[in-house]
């Protein structure tokens, strides 16, 4: 088991989210940076959708109560295993009684801790993901707190040499540009407003959360009032409320809404949401559907190379 000795305000059990329930009003939840969690799981030979920990803000300390392999990805939280530095993108082995401590990151938002065998919690609608807004999944639908004990799932058989070998990968580095396809209501806005959307350096608001990232900048004005019936939305949709300040829907975003959909973040850039810190700026770059598919292919090939690099050892 793993005991939580100290935790920041937003540490939760997450996998890649629950699929197939949006028509019932259930959000996907899951990791904000699904790419980071996927890489962490591959480093410890877990299936991609194995549950790990999403660590956001503050200092967290975990006590390993047995020998275990683990990996950290995402934001660099200056982690230490006892007194030894632990770096993102590497696989480590810890012994019973050792402590892993993570501090506040200086760049990026979410760090991910994957444990060989995964975090063992009851599945809700086929997923271990914590939906903090709805209050279910993970550990009682809430963030972790001091004193929690986490069970580790059944470990896959790995050669002892490979399991004990320290291996690492070059992780993707987020930048300020997020690629998007224009949304259904984009043409409702004037050419000036459209240009403003793509040329503004939008600042991430402190009011952002796992439901959505609120952005701040010069308000975008509509040519006329845009009235819409409620429609389906999903993570990555960029809504434009009446105040003209965009909102990027995130993992726990609602399943329907009535605000104009200015654009949609392409799938292969959704991981960047998990690394957007309050106060940072983000720019939107328009791409075609063909370019979005090419980006998805590039990301898939990267993950294939990750697997080949790890299995070739």
DRENKEMAR-181949 format. One record per residue: residue number from 1; residue in three letters; x, y, z of N, C-alpha, C in turn. Coordinates in steps of 0.02 Angstrom, whole numbers, plus 50000, padded with zeros to 5 digits. Atoms other than C-alpha are relative to their C-alpha. Layout:
<nodes>
NODE   num   residuo     npx     npy     npz    capx    capy    capz     cpx     cpy     cpz
NODE   NUM       ALA       X       Y       Z       X       Y       Z       X       Y       Z
...
</nodes>
This chain:
<nodes>
NODE   num   residuo     npx     npy     npz    capx    capy    capz     cpx     cpy     cpz
NODE     1       UNK   50042   49940   50000   50000   50000   50000   50044   50062   50000
NODE     2       UNK   49968   49935   49998   50045   50183   49987   49962   50044   50049
NODE     3       UNK   50033   49956   49951   50010   50300   50132   50013   50073   49982
NODE     4       UNK   49994   49928   50013   49977   50485   50104   50019   50035   50065
NODE     5       UNK   49976   49966   49941   50081   50581   50231   49985   50075   49997
NODE     6       UNK   50013   49929   50010   50051   50754   50159   49975   50009   49929
NODE     7       UNK   50026   49991   50067   49954   50819   50011   49980   50072   49988
NODE     8       UNK   50023   49935   50021   49918   50977   49916   49924   49999   49992
NODE     9       UNK   50074   49995   50003   49739   51038   49884   49968   49961   49944
NODE    10       UNK   50031   50034   50057   49714   50947   49719   50042   49941   49977
NODE    11       UNK   49969   50064   50018   49786   50772   49717   49945   49949   49996
NODE    12       UNK   50057   50046   50009   49668   50641   49647   50021   49940   49959
NODE    13       UNK   49992   50060   50041   49659   50467   49573   49969   50013   49932
NODE    14       UNK   50025   49989   50068   49642   50480   49384   50026   49947   49953
NODE    15       UNK   49978   50039   50057   49647   50369   49232   49985   50041   49938
NODE    16       UNK   50013   49961   50061   49607   50417   49052   49926   50020   49993
NODE    17       UNK   50068   49975   50000   49425   50450   49097   49949   49947   49980
NODE    18       UNK   50055   50046   50016   49256   50367   49073   49967   50021   49935
NODE    19       UNK   50029   49988   50066   49185   50352   48899   49931   49968   49994
NODE    20       UNK   50064   50030   50016   49010   50320   48835   49942   50020   50044
NODE    21       UNK   50054   49980   49955   48907   50412   48966   49981   50073   49993
NODE    22       UNK   50015   49928   50008   48900   50591   48902   49926   50011   49985
NODE    23       UNK   50071   49992   50015   48723   50563   48837   49957   49996   50063
NODE    24       UNK   50035   50002   49935   48676   50533   49020   50023   50057   50046
NODE    25       UNK   49979   49942   49961   48757   50695   49077   50062   49989   50042
NODE    26       UNK   49940   50016   49961   48916   50614   49144   50061   50022   49962
NODE    27       UNK   49940   49975   50033   49078   50703   49103   50054   49946   49996
NODE    28       UNK   49947   50049   50009   49235   50612   49050   50044   49995   50062
NODE    29       UNK   49952   49998   49945   49341   50666   49200   50067   49973   49976
NODE    30       UNK   49935   50026   50020   49512   50582   49199   50054   50053   50001
NODE    31       UNK   49941   49957   49997   49684   50658   49182   49993   50060   49954
NODE    32       UNK   49998   49941   50042   49699   50836   49119   50053   49992   49945
NODE    33       UNK   49947   50014   50048   49861   50784   49034   50003   49924   49991
NODE    34       UNK   50003   50071   50012   49818   50613   48968   50063   49971   49970
NODE    35       UNK   49938   50023   50030   49979   50603   48869   50052   49985   50054
NODE    36       UNK   49951   50011   49947   50085   50621   49026   49984   49936   50040
NODE    37       UNK   50018   50061   49964   49987   50485   49117   50014   49938   49959
NODE    38       UNK   49987   50057   50044   50000   50370   48967   50074   49983   50000
NODE    39       UNK   49928   50012   50001   50189   50391   48960   50023   49971   50067
NODE    40       UNK   49981   50026   49934   50205   50363   49148   49981   49927   50007
NODE    41       UNK   50021   50070   49996   50106   50202   49135   50043   49955   49957
NODE    42       UNK   49957   50042   50043   50212   50139   48991   50069   49991   50031
NODE    43       UNK   49935   50007   49967   50369   50173   49091   50001   49944   50051
NODE    44       UNK   50003   50054   49949   50310   50050   49225   49962   49939   49974
NODE    45       UNK   50031   50058   50032   50233   49927   49101   49927   49989   50019
NODE    46       UNK   50072   50004   49989   50052   49966   49144   49963   50011   49935
NODE    47       UNK   50043   49978   50056   49910   49974   49017   49990   50075   50004
NODE    48       UNK   50005   49927   50003   49883   50154   48961   49948   50029   50047
NODE    49       UNK   50056   49972   49961   49719   50175   49057   50003   49982   50074
NODE    50       UNK   49993   50017   49929   49787   50116   49225   49996   50063   50043
NODE    51       UNK   50008   49942   49956   49743   50232   49369   50066   50018   50034
NODE    52       UNK   49943   49972   49964   49880   50344   49439   49978   50060   50040
NODE    53       UNK   50016   49941   49961   49888   50505   49538   50015   50062   49959
NODE    54       UNK   49989   49934   50029   49865   50679   49467   50015   50048   50057
NODE    55       UNK   49977   49959   49944   49960   50801   49577   50005   50072   49976
NODE    56       UNK   50005   49930   50021   49921   50986   49564   50006   50045   50062
NODE    57       UNK   49990   49950   49947   49986   51124   49680   50024   49969   50065
NODE    58       UNK   49980   50018   49932   50071   51114   49848   50052   49944   50004
NODE    59       UNK   49951   50053   49986   50186   50985   49927   49963   49936   50020
NODE    60       UNK   50030   50065   49984   50140   50801   49935   50055   49950   50018
NODE    61       UNK   49953   50051   49978   50227   50658   50024   49965   49933   50005
NODE    62       UNK   50029   50067   50000   50194   50472   50000   50050   49951   50030
NODE    63       UNK   49959   50052   49970   50259   50326   50102   49986   49934   49965
NODE    64       UNK   50008   50066   50032   50289   50164   50007   50006   49946   50053
NODE    65       UNK   50000   50052   49949   50245   50016   50117   50023   49932   49973
NODE    66       UNK   49973   50060   50030   50319   49889   49998   50046   50019   49942
NODE    67       UNK   49957   49987   50058   50448   49874   49858   49956   50012   49939
NODE    68       UNK   50044   49981   50055   50378   49955   49702   50039   50039   49948
NODE    69       UNK   49973   49959   50054   50420   50031   49534   49952   50057   49985
NODE    70       UNK   50043   49943   50014   50355   50204   49491   50033   50046   49949
NODE    71       UNK   49975   49950   50046   50373   50346   49367   49961   50064   50009
NODE    72       UNK   50032   49934   49998   50336   50532   49368   50006   50031   49930
NODE    73       UNK   50000   49963   50063   50288   50633   49214   49962   50066   50010
NODE    74       UNK   50034   49936   49996   50212   50802   49176   50044   50053   50031
NODE    75       UNK   49963   49945   49970   50264   50954   49278   50056   49973   50046
NODE    76       UNK   49944   50019   49957   50432   50943   49367   49988   50029   50069
NODE    77       UNK   50015   49979   49932   50393   50949   49552   50060   49991   50047
NODE    78       UNK   49939   50004   49960   50574   50933   49611   49994   49944   50053
NODE    79       UNK   50013   50057   49955   50536   50762   49684   50064   49971   50028
NODE    80       UNK   49944   50036   49969   50649   50666   49801   49973   49935   50030
NODE    81       UNK   50014   50064   49968   50646   50484   49854   50048   49996   50059
NODE    82       UNK   49958   49986   49942   50711   50506   50031   50044   50061   49982
NODE    83       UNK   49956   49943   50015   50864   50615   49992   50026   49999   49929
NODE    84       UNK   49974   50007   50068   50889   50563   49811   49951   50035   49951
NODE    85       UNK   50044   49967   50049   50821   50674   49669   49966   49950   49954
NODE    86       UNK   50039   50041   50046   50687   50597   49559   49978   50046   49942
NODE    87       UNK   50013   49957   50058   50666   50665   49382   49942   49975   49958
NODE    88       UNK   50056   50021   50043   50513   50664   49268   50025   49961   49939
NODE    89       UNK   49984   50038   50059   50515   50537   49129   50046   49941   50012
NODE    90       UNK   49957   50057   49983   50617   50404   49221   49962   49950   50042
NODE    91       UNK   50028   50053   49958   50571   50238   49299   50048   49987   50058
NODE    92       UNK   49961   50012   49939   50628   50209   49478   49970   49941   50038
NODE    93       UNK   50025   50051   49954   50613   50070   49604   50012   50024   50072
NODE    94       UNK   49996   49980   49930   50577   50109   49787   49992   49939   50044
NODE    95       UNK   50005   50055   49952   50591   49998   49939   49952   50020   50056
NODE    96       UNK   50046   49988   49944   50472   49980   50086   50031   50048   50050
NODE    97       UNK   49977   49951   49952   50486   50126   50204   50028   50064   49970
NODE    98       UNK   49975   49939   50032   50548   50252   50076   49944   50050   49988
NODE    99       UNK   50049   49947   50009   50462   50419   50055   50014   50038   49935
NODE   100       UNK   49996   49960   50061   50426   50511   49893   49968   50067   50015
NODE   101       UNK   50027   49933   49986   50405   50699   49913   50003   50042   49936
NODE   102       UNK   50005   49955   50058   50348   50819   49777   49985   50070   50024
NODE   103       UNK   50010   49931   49981   50355   51007   49788   49962   50038   49945
NODE   104       UNK   50035   49958   50049   50269   51150   49696   50043   50008   49938
NODE   105       UNK   49963   49993   50062   50319   51152   49514   50008   50074   49982
NODE   106       UNK   49989   49932   50024   50391   51309   49435   49976   50008   49928
NODE   107       UNK   50024   49999   50069   50333   51263   49260   49953   49941   49991
NODE   108       UNK   50050   50052   50008   50180   51164   49210   49953   49997   50059
NODE   109       UNK   50053   50001   49948   50027   51123   49314   49994   49933   50033
NODE   110       UNK   50016   50066   49972   49999   50936   49336   50060   49953   49993
NODE   111       UNK   49952   50055   50002   50122   50799   49382   49960   49935   50008
NODE   112       UNK   50034   50064   49997   50076   50616   49366   50046   49947   50029
NODE   113       UNK   49964   50054   49968   50132   50471   49474   49967   49934   49980
NODE   114       UNK   50024   50066   50019   50112   50298   49398   50037   49948   50041
NODE   115       UNK   49973   50054   49960   50140   50144   49505   49992   49935   49962
NODE   116       UNK   50007   50065   50032   50176   49973   49434   49942   49961   50032
NODE   117       UNK   50060   50032   49975   50007   49886   49452   49942   50048   50008
NODE   118       UNK   50053   49950   49997   49911   50049   49466   49971   50009   50069
NODE   119       UNK   50036   49987   49938   49806   50124   49604   49934   49961   49996
NODE   120       UNK   50058   50045   50001   49671   49998   49649   49942   50031   50038
NODE   121       UNK   50062   49972   49971   49503   50083   49679   49941   49970   49962
NODE   122       UNK   50058   50026   50036   49326   50027   49635   49986   50040   49937
NODE   123       UNK   50018   49966   50062   49276   50067   49457   49929   50026   50003
NODE   124       UNK   50067   49971   50006   49127   50182   49430   49988   50014   49926
NODE   125       UNK   50013   49994   50072   49052   50169   49256   50063   49983   49960
NODE   126       UNK   49943   50026   50037   49206   50074   49202   50065   50038   50008
NODE   127       UNK   49941   49959   49993   49332   50202   49262   50017   50013   50073
NODE   128       UNK   49978   49982   49933   49436   50241   49416   50006   50075   50010
NODE   129       UNK   49990   49927   49998   49438   50428   49375   49957   50033   50054
NODE   130       UNK   50036   49960   49951   49389   50550   49512   49966   50059   49965
NODE   131       UNK   50038   49943   50025   49252   50670   49457   49988   50045   50061
NODE   132       UNK   50003   49958   49941   49280   50807   49585   49937   50042   50003
NODE   133       UNK   50060   49959   50001   49130   50910   49529   49938   49958   50019
NODE   134       UNK   50058   50043   49986   49006   50764   49536   50009   49962   50065
NODE   135       UNK   49988   50032   49936   49089   50686   49688   49997   49924   49998
NODE   136       UNK   49997   50073   50000   49115   50506   49634   50064   49978   49963
NODE   137       UNK   49939   50028   50029   49256   50392   49576   50060   50011   50045
NODE   138       UNK   49939   49992   49961   49432   50377   49644   49990   49980   50072
NODE   139       UNK   50010   50010   49928   49433   50389   49834   49942   50043   50023
NODE   140       UNK   50061   49966   49976   49255   50436   49883   49985   50064   49962
NODE   141       UNK   50016   49942   50042   49247   50562   49741   50032   50065   50023
NODE   142       UNK   49969   49940   49970   49365   50682   49830   50075   50000   49987
NODE   143       UNK   49926   50000   50002   49547   50740   49827   50028   49959   50058
NODE   144       UNK   49967   50038   49946   49669   50639   49930   50014   50046   50059
NODE   145       UNK   49983   49962   49941   49705   50693   50108   50046   49958   50043
NODE   146       UNK   49953   50033   49955   49829   50652   50244   49966   49941   50034
NODE   147       UNK   50026   50060   49967   49806   50477   50312   49969   49950   49952
NODE   148       UNK   50027   50047   50048   49732   50400   50154   50051   49945   49986
NODE   149       UNK   49958   50056   50020   49799   50228   50109   49976   49973   49934
NODE   150       UNK   50018   50020   50068   49802   50176   49928   50026   49929   49987
NODE   151       UNK   49980   50068   50018   49803   49995   49875   50030   50000   49930
NODE   152       UNK   49969   50008   50065   49913   49944   49729   49971   49939   49967
NODE   153       UNK   50030   50055   50037   49839   49833   49594   50050   49944   49987
NODE   154       UNK   49957   50058   50017   49906   49667   49534   50052   50021   49950
NODE   155       UNK   49945   49981   50044   50074   49691   49454   50009   49951   49943
NODE   156       UNK   49984   50044   50056   50115   49625   49284   50070   49972   50009
NODE   157       UNK   49935   50030   49994   50260   49506   49274   50050   50035   49954
NODE   158       UNK   49947   49968   50038   50417   49599   49219   50065   49968   50021
NODE   159       UNK   49934   50027   49985   50592   49532   49208   50032   50042   50055
NODE   160       UNK   49973   49964   49943   50680   49577   49371   50053   50051   49980
NODE   161       UNK   49948   49954   50021   50824   49658   49280   49969   50063   49970
NODE   162       UNK   50033   49943   50031   50710   49768   49176   49964   50041   50052
NODE   163       UNK   50038   49964   49949   50602   49811   49327   50046   50043   50043
NODE   164       UNK   49954   49963   49958   50755   49866   49424   50043   50050   49963
NODE   165       UNK   49958   49955   50040   50839   49957   49281   49968   50069   49997
NODE   166       UNK   50026   49931   50005   50822   50146   49280   50002   50020   49927
NODE   167       UNK   50004   49980   50070   50763   50200   49109   49962   50066   49997
NODE   168       UNK   50032   49935   50007   50706   50370   49047   49984   50017   49929
NODE   169       UNK   50022   49978   50066   50625   50460   48903   50002   50076   49997
NODE   170       UNK   50005   49928   50011   50629   50634   48828   49926   50017   49995
NODE   171       UNK   50071   49985   49997   50458   50705   48873   49982   50060   49956
NODE   172       UNK   50022   49942   50038   50356   50825   48765   50001   50062   50044
NODE   173       UNK   49997   49937   49964   50378   51007   48815   49944   50046   49974
NODE   174       UNK   50055   49956   50022   50221   51118   48810   50026   50069   49983
NODE   175       UNK   49984   49931   50015   50230   51289   48731   49936   50041   50003
NODE   176       UNK   50056   49954   49992   50113   51438   48719   49949   49995   49944
NODE   177       UNK   50044   50005   50058   50029   51384   48557   49957   49938   50004
NODE   178       UNK   50047   50055   50000   49874   51275   48552   49963   49999   49933
NODE   179       UNK   50032   50005   50066   49808   51213   48385   49926   49985   50007
NODE   180       UNK   50073   50007   49997   49621   51226   48354   49971   49997   49930
NODE   181       UNK   50043   49996   50060   49490   51196   48221   49943   50048   50017
NODE   182       UNK   50053   49952   49986   49360   51332   48204   49935   49963   50015
NODE   183       UNK   50062   50031   49978   49192   51295   48285   49940   50020   49958
NODE   184       UNK   50061   49988   50040   49012   51299   48219   49979   50073   49999
NODE   185       UNK   50023   49931   49998   48982   51479   48274   50056   50050   49984
NODE   186       UNK   49944   49955   50015   49150   51551   48220   49981   50053   49948
NODE   187       UNK   50019   49954   50054   49074   51629   48064   49948   50052   50022
NODE   188       UNK   50048   49950   49975   48947   51723   48171   50035   50065   50021
NODE   189       UNK   49962   49943   49976   49086   51843   48218   50033   50036   49941
NODE   190       UNK   49971   49959   50053   49161   51984   48115   50072   49979   49986
NODE   191       UNK   49929   50015   50014   49330   51965   48027   50047   50029   50052
NODE   192       UNK   49958   49970   49948   49403   52082   48158   49999   49957   50063
NODE   193       UNK   50005   50043   49941   49338   51973   48300   50036   49934   49990
NODE   194       UNK   49965   50062   50015   49403   51817   48215   50075   50008   50004
NODE   195       UNK   49929   49986   49997   49574   51894   48194   50022   50011   50072
NODE   196       UNK   49985   49986   49930   49571   51953   48375   50007   49934   50039
NODE   197       UNK   49999   50065   49965   49536   51775   48434   50068   49966   49990
NODE   198       UNK   49938   50035   50015   49694   51711   48349   50063   50041   50014
NODE   199       UNK   49940   49959   49988   49812   51857   48382   50008   50020   50073
NODE   200       UNK   49997   49982   49929   49773   51885   48567   50040   49949   50039
NODE   201       UNK   49968   50045   49952   49889   51813   48699   49954   49995   50060
NODE   202       UNK   50050   50007   49947   49752   51748   48814   50033   49977   50064
NODE   203       UNK   49971   50017   49935   49799   51743   48997   49954   49952   50039
NODE   204       UNK   50038   50049   49962   49745   51593   49101   49979   50030   50067
NODE   205       UNK   50026   49970   49940   49633   51651   49242   50010   49954   50061
NODE   206       UNK   49998   50041   49939   49655   51593   49423   49934   49965   50015
NODE   207       UNK   50065   50032   49990   49470   51547   49415   49992   49935   49961
NODE   208       UNK   50002   50062   50038   49512   51399   49304   50000   49939   50047
NODE   209       UNK   50000   50062   49962   49485   51221   49365   49993   49941   49952
NODE   210       UNK   50004   50060   50042   49461   51043   49303   49939   50001   49954
NODE   211       UNK   50058   49994   50045   49295   51094   49225   50018   50040   49938
NODE   212       UNK   49984   49958   50056   49368   51229   49116   50053   50051   50017
NODE   213       UNK   49948   49949   49993   49509   51353   49089   49972   50066   49974
NODE   214       UNK   50025   49934   50019   49447   51532   49090   50058   50043   49978
NODE   215       UNK   49948   49959   50029   49547   51653   48985   49982   50074   50005
NODE   216       UNK   50011   49929   49993   49568   51840   49002   50038   50038   49946
NODE   217       UNK   49970   49958   50051   49604   51970   48869   49949   50052   49978
NODE   218       UNK   50048   49952   50026   49520   52107   48768   49937   49962   49977
NODE   219       UNK   50061   50038   50016   49337   52049   48755   49985   49998   49926
NODE   220       UNK   50022   50008   50070   49278   51982   48587   49926   50017   49996
NODE   221       UNK   50069   49979   50006   49118   52067   48535   49967   49967   49939
NODE   222       UNK   50038   50030   50054   48986   51981   48431   49967   50056   49959
NODE   223       UNK   50033   49951   50043   48909   52072   48281   49928   50011   50023
NODE   224       UNK   50068   49997   49973   48739   52032   48353   49994   49945   50051
NODE   225       UNK   50010   50050   49948   48671   51928   48495   49993   49931   49969
NODE   226       UNK   50002   50068   50026   48701   51743   48463   49958   49958   50048
NODE   227       UNK   50044   50041   49960   48555   51640   48527   50001   49928   49975
NODE   228       UNK   49994   50070   50019   48576   51453   48528   49960   49956   50047
NODE   229       UNK   50028   50051   49958   48483   51303   48590   50057   49963   50034
NODE   230       UNK   49949   50039   49966   48577   51195   48714   50025   49945   49953
NODE   231       UNK   49970   50048   50046   48697   51082   48620   50055   49961   50036
NODE   232       UNK   49949   50043   49971   48824   50946   48655   50068   50035   49998
NODE   233       UNK   49932   49975   49997   48999   50999   48709   50044   49947   50032
NODE   234       UNK   49953   50050   49976   49156   50905   48760   50067   50033   50014
NODE   235       UNK   49935   49969   49985   49334   50934   48822   50035   50025   49937
NODE   236       UNK   49967   49969   50057   49427   51051   48707   49959   50053   49965
NODE   237       UNK   50043   49949   50030   49277   51153   48651   50014   50067   50034
NODE   238       UNK   49988   49932   49974   49311   51340   48669   49936   50040   49993
NODE   239       UNK   50063   49962   49999   49153   51431   48719   50015   50074   50007
NODE   240       UNK   49993   49928   49994   49128   51618   48708   49937   50028   50033
NODE   241       UNK   50057   49972   49963   49010   51684   48844   49987   50072   49980
NODE   242       UNK   50016   49931   50017   48927   51855   48830   50054   50051   50019
NODE   243       UNK   49948   49952   49981   49075   51938   48919   50059   50001   49952
NODE   244       UNK   49948   50000   50051   49185   51894   48769   50066   49969   50022
NODE   245       UNK   49939   50032   49974   49313   51797   48874   49994   49924   49990
NODE   246       UNK   50007   50071   50017   49343   51620   48806   50009   49954   50061
NODE   247       UNK   49993   50054   49951   49326   51462   48911   50016   49936   49962
NODE   248       UNK   49983   50066   50030   49414   51300   48861   49973   49947   50047
NODE   249       UNK   50026   50053   49959   49313   51154   48925   50053   49946   50012
NODE   250       UNK   49948   50049   49982   49422   51028   49017   49968   49933   50019
NODE   251       UNK   50020   50069   49988   49408   50850   49083   49932   49993   50033
NODE   252       UNK   50064   50006   49965   49260   50882   49198   49949   50051   49974
NODE   253       UNK   50046   49953   50030   49174   51004   49081   49931   49969   49991
NODE   254       UNK   50069   50022   50007   48985   50994   49066   49990   49966   49932
NODE   255       UNK   50014   50037   50062   48907   50886   48930   49958   50039   49951
NODE   256       UNK   50040   49958   50046   48795   51022   48856   50006   50072   50021
NODE   257       UNK   49994   49929   49986   48795   51210   48844   49966   50041   49946
NODE   258       UNK   50034   49957   50048   48722   51359   48754   50042   50058   49975
NODE   259       UNK   49957   49947   50024   48870   51474   48726   50027   49984   49930
NODE   260       UNK   49970   50012   50066   48942   51496   48550   50066   49962   50005
NODE   261       UNK   49939   50040   50002   49078   51371   48507   50047   50032   49949
NODE   262       UNK   49954   49963   50043   49219   51478   48438   50049   49954   49965
NODE   263       UNK   49951   50045   50028   49341   51336   48410   50003   49937   50043
NODE   264       UNK   49991   50062   49963   49394   51162   48468   50074   49982   49998
NODE   265       UNK   49930   50021   49996   49567   51112   48529   50006   49930   49970
NODE   266       UNK   49993   50066   50031   49629   50965   48424   50021   49949   50052
NODE   267       UNK   49988   50053   49951   49643   50798   48513   50073   49996   50022
NODE   268       UNK   49929   50010   49983   49833   50790   48504   50030   50058   50039
NODE   269       UNK   49976   49944   49958   49848   50958   48595   49962   50005   50066
NODE   270       UNK   50038   49996   49938   49724   50923   48734   50043   49991   50062
NODE   271       UNK   49956   50010   49942   49865   50866   48848   50029   50065   50026
NODE   272       UNK   49972   49936   49980   49928   51045   48850   49958   50035   50053
NODE   273       UNK   50043   49969   49949   49777   51095   48956   50026   49984   50070
NODE   274       UNK   49977   50020   49934   49852   50998   49100   50063   50034   50022
NODE   275       UNK   49939   49966   49982   50006   51108   49097   49993   50076   49996
NODE   276       UNK   50012   49928   50002   49925   51281   49085   49994   50028   50070
NODE   277       UNK   50001   49970   49933   49965   51378   49243   49964   50067   49999
NODE   278       UNK   50030   49933   49994   49864   51528   49302   50052   50055   49988
NODE   279       UNK   49955   49945   50015   49943   51687   49235   50038   49991   49936
NODE   280       UNK   49965   50011   50063   50022   51605   49083   49956   50022   49941
NODE   281       UNK   50036   49980   50060   49974   51657   48907   49999   49943   49950
NODE   282       UNK   50007   50051   50051   49911   51545   48769   49974   50033   49936
NODE   283       UNK   50022   49975   50066   49888   51579   48583   49967   49942   49962
NODE   284       UNK   50034   50051   50040   49771   51487   48466   50023   50004   49927
NODE   285       UNK   49977   50005   50070   49833   51428   48297   49949   49960   49960
NODE   286       UNK   50050   50037   50038   49702   51379   48167   50032   49947   49955
NODE   287       UNK   49977   50055   50044   49727   51213   48077   49939   49969   49967
NODE   288       UNK   50054   50035   50035   49624   51112   47955   49989   49932   50031
NODE   289       UNK   50013   50068   49975   49545   50943   47992   50056   49953   49977
NODE   290       UNK   49946   50043   50025   49679   50863   47883   50063   50009   50042
NODE   291       UNK   49942   49988   49958   49815   50947   47986   49991   49972   50070
NODE   292       UNK   50014   50029   49934   49730   50891   48147   50011   49925   49998
NODE   293       UNK   49989   50072   50007   49732   50711   48084   50075   49985   49996
NODE   294       UNK   49928   50010   50005   49916   50727   48039   50033   50007   50069
NODE   295       UNK   49972   49991   49932   49954   50792   48215   49985   49939   50043
NODE   296       UNK   50017   50060   49962   49862   50642   48289   50046   49942   49979
NODE   297       UNK   49954   50053   50023   49969   50526   48180   50070   50010   50028
NODE   298       UNK   49934   49986   49972   50128   50612   48239   50003   49979   50073
NODE   299       UNK   50000   50019   49929   50078   50588   48420   49998   49924   50008
NODE   300       UNK   50003   50074   49996   50033   50405   48390   50068   49969   49985
NODE   301       UNK   49933   50026   50016   50204   50376   48311   50048   50012   50058
NODE   302       UNK   49958   49987   49942   50288   50458   48460   49989   49947   50054
NODE   303       UNK   50015   50050   49949   50198   50339   48579   50025   49931   49979
NODE   304       UNK   49972   50064   50025   50248   50192   48468   50075   49996   50013
NODE   305       UNK   49928   49999   49988   50429   50246   48482   50015   49991   50074
NODE   306       UNK   49992   50009   49928   50409   50257   48671   49997   49925   50017
NODE   307       UNK   50008   50071   49986   50348   50077   48676   50059   49960   49974
NODE   308       UNK   49943   50036   50029   50486   50016   48560   50063   50011   50042
NODE   309       UNK   49940   49986   49961   50619   50103   48663   50000   49962   50066
NODE   310       UNK   50003   50034   49935   50557   50024   48824   50003   49925   49993
NODE   311       UNK   50000   50073   50009   50529   49848   48756   50065   49974   49971
NODE   312       UNK   49937   50021   50030   50697   49846   48667   50054   49989   50052
NODE   313       UNK   49948   50005   49948   50790   49853   48832   50003   49929   50029
</nodes>
